[in-house]
Structure formats: C-alpha cells, structure tokens
Amino acid sequence: MKKIKLLLFLALVSIMFLPSVLKAEQINGFKTNIVVQEDGIIIIQEIIVYDFGVPLKHGIYRNIPYQYDNKYGQRNLKIKVISVTNWDGEPVNYLASKIDNGLYSIKIGDVNKTVNGEKVYILTYQVEGALNYFNDHDELYWNVTGNDWLVKMQGLIQAQIQLPDNFLEQDKINYDCYTGIEGAQEKD
C-alpha cells in the first residue's frame, strides 16, 4: 500500500511541474514584405520565427486563402511558391497543394526529420489576382498573417509594401491596417 501511495504522490508531483518543463509552440515573429509589380502580380516574402517548444515536430503548415467572395462574386487567386529557406538561406523541404475551403496549404518541413526549439522559415511566393481594380482607385487587400494558425502569435508582427517605381500620384495613397480576429474593424 505504501508503494502505491508513493507512486501516486510522485505522479502528482510530476504533473505539477510538467507545465514548466513543456514549452508550448508559438510564433515569436512574423515579418511580411510585399512587392507590387507593374503587371499586378505581387511577390510576398514572409519571415516566420516559429518556436516549436519542447515537443518534436516535423515542421509547420502555412495556409493561404486562394478563394474568397466579395460583393462582385468569387475571386480565385493563383499562388506559386518561389522558395522556402531557413535563416541561413538553405532550402527547406515543402509541399504545396490546394486543400478544402479554398486554402492553399504549404507544408514546410521534412517527414524524416523532427525539429524543436526556435526556427526561422523564409517563405517567398507570388500571387496573381490579388489587386482589386475600381473606376476611381486600385486596391490591395491582404491578410498578412492569415487566420489558420493553431498557435499563439506574439512578438513583432510587421508588414511592408513596396509599390512600382513608376507608380503615379504616390501622395494620394490611402491605407488602413486592421488587427484582431477575422472581420475586425479595429485600426492599428
């Protein structure tokens, strides 16, 4: 009976200290550079600082909506991955495909290798059809981080947009930046 009580006590003590040992996954930084080209195609580079914590994983999923509805109907974007590298510029394995619900999924990592701790992934891709054209203005509407992350985001989240050099009337550029859940109207 004493042996069972001792084992139960040890199990309870280990459970109490488990949260301090296991570190949860999270995104520690997300920087996006968007280059709008003269032909309307945008080139996006995302620098994702991802902390896997203690559990061993194979990599991350970056899901990007390629299909969405607006007041003019359904839009379909064409997304093409250019490269995926680590911080040192070395190639990282990836697999890109369209999945359910109008998402383009980029599975970054290697099924034969596990990773833990903090890793930096640099994802570069191009998007056709992201610009909206109106009679009185053109518009780029882009969700910088996306909504499909299952982990907490903290640290610096930054976006930079570069327009073509010959862009006319740069003094008439308007912009808005929103933060929060999908559909939020809180400006930042």
Phi, psi and chi 1 to 4 in degrees:
 res  aa     phi    psi   chi1   chi2   chi3   chi4
   1 MET       -  -37.6 -170.6   68.2  161.6      -
   2 LYS   -64.1  -37.0  -76.7 -175.5  177.7 -177.6
   3 LYS   -64.3  -41.1 -168.5  173.2 -176.3  179.7
   4 ILE   -65.4  -42.0  -66.9  172.8      -      -
   5 LYS   -64.3  -40.0  -74.6 -177.0 -178.7  178.5
   6 LEU   -65.2  -44.3  179.2   60.8      -      -
   7 LEU   -63.5  -40.7  -72.8  174.4      -      -
   8 LEU   -64.2  -41.6 -176.4   60.2      -      -
   9 PHE   -62.4  -45.5  172.9   75.0      -      -
  10 LEU   -63.6  -38.4  -69.9  174.4      -      -
  11 ALA   -64.0  -43.2      -      -      -      -
  12 LEU   -65.2  -41.9  -71.0  171.7      -      -
  13 VAL   -63.9  -43.0  168.7      -      -      -
  14 SER   -65.6  -36.2   65.2      -      -      -
  15 ILE   -65.1  -36.5  -70.4  171.3      -      -
  16 MET   -63.7  -35.6  -72.2  176.4   19.5      -
  17 PHE   -93.9   -6.0  -69.3  105.8      -      -
  18 LEU   -58.2  -44.5 -168.2   59.9      -      -
  19 PRO   -60.4  -31.3  -25.2   34.3      -      -
  20 SER   -75.7  -22.9   63.6      -      -      -
  21 VAL   -84.6  -45.9  173.1      -      -      -
  22 LEU   -84.1  127.6  -68.1  178.7      -      -
  23 LYS  -105.7  130.2 -174.5  177.2  172.5 -171.2
  24 ALA   -72.5  151.3      -      -      -      -
  25 GLU   -67.2  148.4  -71.0  179.2   70.7      -
  26 GLN  -165.8  163.4   63.5 -174.0   23.7      -
  27 ILE   -99.0  120.5  -65.5  173.0      -      -
  28 ASN   -93.6   -7.2  -69.8  -24.8      -      -
  29 GLY  -174.3  148.1      -      -      -      -
  30 PHE  -149.7  108.2 -159.6  109.5      -      -
  31 LYS  -117.4  128.9 -178.7  177.7 -178.7 -176.7
  32 THR  -120.2  130.0  -57.0      -      -      -
  33 ASN  -114.8  122.4  -64.4  -51.6      -      -
  34 ILE  -115.4  125.4  -59.9  172.0      -      -
  35 VAL  -113.6  117.8  176.8      -      -      -
  36 VAL   -89.2  119.3  179.2      -      -      -
  37 GLN   -89.3  162.7  -60.3 -176.0  125.7      -
  38 GLU   -58.9  -31.0  -72.2 -177.6   35.5      -
  39 ASP   -83.0    2.4   60.2    3.6      -      -
  40 GLY    91.3  -10.7      -      -      -      -
  41 ILE   -74.0  140.9  -66.4  174.0      -      -
  42 ILE  -110.6  141.5   62.0  173.8      -      -
  43 ILE  -108.9  125.9  -55.3  -65.6      -      -
  44 ILE  -118.6  131.7  -61.2  175.6      -      -
  45 GLN  -119.2  124.7 -178.9 -171.7   64.7      -
  46 GLU  -114.8  129.1  -63.5  174.4  -14.9      -
  47 ILE  -107.7  108.5  -57.9  171.1      -      -
  48 ILE  -109.1  117.9  -56.3  168.8      -      -
  49 VAL   -96.8  106.3 -178.6      -      -      -
  50 TYR  -115.1  124.9 -163.1   97.9      -      -
  51 ASP  -103.1  112.0 -168.0  -20.2      -      -
  52 PHE   -77.3  -11.4  -71.3   93.0      -      -
  53 GLY    68.9 -149.2      -      -      -      -
  54 VAL   -84.6  -41.4  175.7      -      -      -
  55 PRO   -60.7  139.2  -17.4   26.8      -      -
  56 LEU   -78.9  131.8  -63.8  176.0      -      -
  57 LYS  -130.2  171.7  -59.7  -79.0 -178.3  139.7
  58 HIS   -98.6  -17.0  -66.1  -81.3      -      -
  59 GLY   157.4 -155.9      -      -      -      -
  60 ILE  -129.0  166.3   64.6  172.8      -      -
  61 TYR  -114.9  130.9  -71.7   89.3      -      -
  62 ARG  -114.0  109.7  173.7   64.1  171.3  108.3
  63 ASN  -101.5  129.4  -66.4  -31.9      -      -
  64 ILE  -124.9  126.3  -55.3  164.0      -      -
  65 PRO   -64.9  128.6  -14.7   25.0      -      -
  66 TYR  -110.1   -8.2   73.6   87.9      -      -
  67 GLN  -133.7  127.8 -170.1  176.0   67.1      -
  68 TYR  -154.1  160.0   63.6   94.3      -      -
  69 ASP  -103.0  140.9  -64.5  -37.6      -      -
  70 ASN  -132.7 -174.3   62.5   20.8      -      -
  71 LYS   -67.4  -10.9   61.9 -176.8  178.1 -179.3
  72 TYR  -101.2   -1.1  -56.9  106.3      -      -
  73 GLY   125.8 -161.9      -      -      -      -
  74 GLN   -90.4  136.2 -171.5  174.8   75.6      -
  75 ARG  -108.5  138.7  -63.0  -75.8  -54.5  -97.4
  76 ASN  -123.1  116.7  -71.8  -63.7      -      -
  77 LEU   -89.4  149.4  -52.9  178.2      -      -
  78 LYS  -104.7  117.1  -67.9 -179.2 -176.6  174.4
  79 ILE  -114.1  135.0  -59.8  172.0      -      -
  80 LYS  -137.5  123.9  178.1 -176.9  172.9 -167.6
  81 VAL   -73.7  131.8  176.2      -      -      -
  82 ILE   -94.2  -46.7  -62.7  170.7      -      -
  83 SER  -163.1  157.8   66.8      -      -      -
  84 VAL  -135.1  123.1  179.4      -      -      -
  85 THR  -133.7  169.8   65.8      -      -      -
  86 ASN   -93.7 -174.7   63.4   18.1      -      -
  87 TRP   -61.5  -29.2 -173.4 -111.3      -      -
  88 ASP   -85.1    3.1  -63.8  -37.1      -      -
  89 GLY    84.0    6.2      -      -      -      -
  90 GLU   -79.7  139.5  -61.8  163.6  -17.2      -
  91 PRO   -61.8  144.1  -15.6   25.5      -      -
  92 VAL  -119.0  137.1  174.9      -      -      -
  93 ASN   -60.9  144.5  -72.7  -18.1      -      -
  94 TYR  -153.6  159.5   71.4   90.3      -      -
  95 LEU  -137.5  122.2  179.2   62.8      -      -
  96 ALA  -111.4  137.7      -      -      -      -
  97 SER  -161.2  157.5   61.8      -      -      -
  98 LYS   -83.1  135.8  -68.6 -179.3  178.9  179.0
  99 ILE  -124.3 -176.5   59.9  174.0      -      -
 100 ASP   -55.8  161.3  -65.6  -20.8      -      -
 101 ASN    63.6   28.4  -59.2  -32.6      -      -
 102 GLY    68.6   31.6      -      -      -      -
 103 LEU  -109.0  142.1  -66.8  175.4      -      -
 104 TYR  -102.5  115.0 -172.8   83.2      -      -
 105 SER  -104.9  131.0 -176.8      -      -      -
 106 ILE  -115.4  109.8  -54.7  165.0      -      -
 107 LYS   -91.3  112.0 -174.2  165.4  130.3  179.2
 108 ILE  -106.5  122.8  -59.5  170.0      -      -
 109 GLY   139.6 -173.2      -      -      -      -
 110 ASP  -129.3  125.6 -171.0  -28.0      -      -
 111 VAL   -64.7  -18.9  -65.0      -      -      -
 112 ASN   -96.7    0.5  -61.9  -44.3      -      -
 113 LYS  -132.8  142.7  -67.0 -179.2 -176.0  176.3
 114 THR  -109.1  153.1   56.0      -      -      -
 115 VAL  -130.5  155.7  -67.8      -      -      -
 116 ASN  -149.7  172.2   66.0  -24.1      -      -
 117 GLY    75.0 -163.4      -      -      -      -
 118 GLU   -89.3  130.9 -170.1  172.8   88.3      -
 119 LYS  -129.7  151.1  -56.9  -66.7  178.7 -157.8
 120 VAL  -115.1  126.8  176.9      -      -      -
 121 TYR  -116.5  132.4  -63.7  107.9      -      -
 122 ILE  -113.9  110.3  -58.0  173.2      -      -
 123 LEU  -108.5  124.7  169.6   60.1      -      -
 124 THR  -121.9  128.3  -54.5      -      -      -
 125 TYR  -148.6  161.5   56.6   98.2      -      -
 126 GLN  -113.7  151.0   75.2  175.4   27.5      -
 127 VAL  -132.2  126.8 -179.4      -      -      -
 128 GLU  -104.4  138.5  -71.0 -176.6   49.7      -
 129 GLY    91.7   11.2      -      -      -      -
 130 ALA   -82.2  -21.2      -      -      -      -
 131 LEU   -84.0  140.1  -65.1  179.7      -      -
 132 ASN  -106.2  132.2  -62.0  -50.3      -      -
 133 TYR  -111.8  131.1  -59.4   97.9      -      -
 134 PHE  -126.7  169.8  -60.0   95.5      -      -
 135 ASN   -61.9  -38.8  -70.6  -24.4      -      -
 136 ASP  -106.6   -5.4   58.7  -16.8      -      -
 137 HIS  -167.1  165.7   70.1  -77.1      -      -
 138 ASP  -114.2  156.4  -61.1  -27.2      -      -
 139 GLU  -142.9  138.6  172.7 -175.9   83.6      -
 140 LEU  -113.3  117.0  170.5   62.9      -      -
 141 TYR  -116.0  112.0 -177.6   84.3      -      -
 142 TRP  -139.0  129.6 -167.4 -104.8      -      -
 143 ASN   -86.0  106.6 -176.3  -26.4      -      -
 144 VAL   -62.8  -47.5  172.5      -      -      -
 145 THR   -97.8  -19.8   59.0      -      -      -
 146 GLY    83.6  170.8      -      -      -      -
 147 ASN  -113.5    1.6  -62.5  -34.0      -      -
 148 ASP  -103.7   23.0  -68.0  -40.0      -      -
 149 TRP   -83.6  136.8  -66.2  100.5      -      -
 150 LEU   -98.0    5.7  -60.3  175.8      -      -
 151 VAL  -121.1  162.0  -62.1      -      -      -
 152 LYS   -72.0  142.3  178.4  179.8  168.3 -175.3
 153 MET  -108.2  131.7  -79.4 -165.0 -175.2      -
 154 GLN  -146.3  175.3   66.6  175.4   34.0      -
 155 GLY    82.4 -163.8      -      -      -      -
 156 LEU   -75.7  124.6  180.0   65.0      -      -
 157 ILE  -118.9  119.5  -62.5  174.7      -      -
 158 GLN  -137.4  145.7  179.7 -179.0   13.5      -
 159 ALA  -136.1  140.7      -      -      -      -
 160 GLN  -133.4  135.3  177.5  178.2  -40.6      -
 161 ILE  -120.3  130.6  -60.5  171.5      -      -
 162 GLN  -114.4  124.8 -180.0 -177.8  -24.7      -
 163 LEU   -94.9  160.9  -60.9  172.1      -      -
 164 PRO   -58.0  148.0  -21.5   30.9      -      -
 165 ASP   -58.1  -36.1  -71.3  -23.5      -      -
 166 ASN   -90.5   17.5   65.2  -10.1      -      -
 167 PHE   -63.0  125.9 -169.1   76.9      -      -
 168 LEU   -81.4  150.8  -58.6  175.2      -      -
 169 GLU    53.7   52.1  -57.2 -179.3   57.0      -
 170 GLN   -63.1  -19.2  -70.2 -164.9   20.5      -
 171 ASP   -75.1   -7.6   58.7  -30.1      -      -
 172 LYS  -104.6   21.6  -65.9 -176.1  179.5 -179.6
 173 ILE   -82.1  129.0  -63.6  173.0      -      -
 174 ASN  -111.7  148.3  -64.1  -39.7      -      -
 175 TYR  -149.3  154.7   62.4   90.1      -      -
 176 ASP  -137.3  147.8  -75.2  -44.4      -      -
 177 CYS  -133.0  124.8 -179.5      -      -      -
 178 TYR  -114.7  145.9  -58.6   97.2      -      -
 179 THR  -125.8  155.3   60.2      -      -      -
 180 GLY   118.9 -164.8      -      -      -      -
 181 ILE   -72.0  168.9   61.5  171.5      -      -
 182 GLU   -55.0  129.7 -174.0  174.1    0.8      -
 183 GLY    88.5   -0.3      -      -      -      -
 184 ALA   -64.1  146.2      -      -      -      -
 185 GLN  -111.7    9.6  -63.8  -64.9  -46.7      -
 186 GLU   -76.4  117.9 -177.5  177.6  -37.7      -
 187 LYS   -86.7  148.6  -68.2 -173.3  179.8 -175.6
 188 ASP  -122.1      - -147.1   14.1      -      -
